[in-house]
Amino acid sequence: MTRALKTQWHNLAFSGLILHEILDHPLEDETPQARLKQIGMMTILYTMSLAHKKLTLSNIIEVTELTRSGAKETVNLLVKRGMLNEAMVTNSMGRGTARQFEISTDLLKKLSSFAG
């Protein structure tokens, strides 16, 4: 299989997986709008991850043009779901800390088995 086709299948598998994980497992008191935001956010985070861009709130805000509170709200739900792991790292200026995220290894394992 060509690399381009394999990449396309991988992206489709990821989309299907996040749709399943988010739509079929709603959190308590979660609105349909919040679920749609999470699907969109995971798609963006996956693309950023493939481009080797750090998944920090500042980078997420830069790409999405969401407000800080809007980005935090959606990212926090993804952390709560276990789709993202969170770590505190030194911020880009070398002072203070920043939240950095990565797609959870459990989700990536599911993806690898789903994608074949």
Salt bridges, closest charged atoms under 4 A:
GLU21 OE2 - LYS110 NZ 3.07
ASP24 OD2 - HIS20 ND1 2.77
GLU30 OE1 - ARG35 NH1 3.61
GLU30 OE1 - ARG81 NH2 2.86
GLU62 OE2 - LYS53 NZ 3.67
GLU86 OE2 - ARG99 NE 2.41
